[in-house]
Amino acid sequence: MSDLDVLWGGVIKQLDLDLAAHVVSISVETLTAGVIARYRLTFTGVTLFTSSDEGSDAWDYVELTEIRTSTMPSGHVVAEIVLWNEPAGIRVIAEALSVEVGGQDIGILA
């Protein structure tokens, strides 16, 4: 989804997983032309959350290299996030994805 292309190259500052509520929230900070923007992706109705990395070395920070989203026939949103390089990444399947920038909701996807 091209609307999320602004996140490419951003830094994941925080990831919250609420197992009881089936919610995953990811905070991303980007720097463009000297301006910092803060985004929050909130996945609700999460049915799948996976994280993968072939290595076990700690990182100094987590770069969101790429994010792709699609919609399943069921209406669920699928988000695939590449961290640094594939196969390191996160995959989320959820009923909905909402996006905030600077604390303001800019919409719900799916």
Rosetta blueprint (number, residue, H / E / L):
1 M L
2 S H
3 D H
4 L H
5 D H
6 V H
7 L H
8 W L
9 G L
10 G E
11 V E
12 I E
13 K E
14 Q E
15 L E
16 D E
17 L E
18 D E
19 L L
20 A L
21 A L
22 H L
23 V E
24 V E
25 S E
26 I E
27 S E
28 V E
29 E E
30 T E
31 L E
32 T E
33 A L
34 G L
35 V E
36 I E
37 A E
38 R E
39 Y E
40 R E
41 L E
42 T E
43 F E
44 T E
45 G L
46 V L
47 T L
48 L E
49 F E
50 T E
51 S E
52 S E
53 D L
54 E L
55 G L
56 S L
57 D L
58 A L
59 W L
60 D L
61 Y L
62 V E
63 E E
64 L E
65 T E
66 E E
67 I E
68 R E
69 T E
70 S E
71 T E
72 M L
73 P L
74 S L
75 G L
76 H L
77 V E
78 V E
79 A E
80 E E
81 I E
82 V E
83 L E
84 W L
85 N L
86 E L
87 P L
88 A L
89 G E
90 I E
91 R E
92 V E
93 I E
94 A E
95 E L
96 A E
97 L E
98 S E
99 V E
100 E E
101 V E
102 G L
103 G L
104 Q E
105 D E
106 I E
107 G E
108 I E
109 L E
110 A L
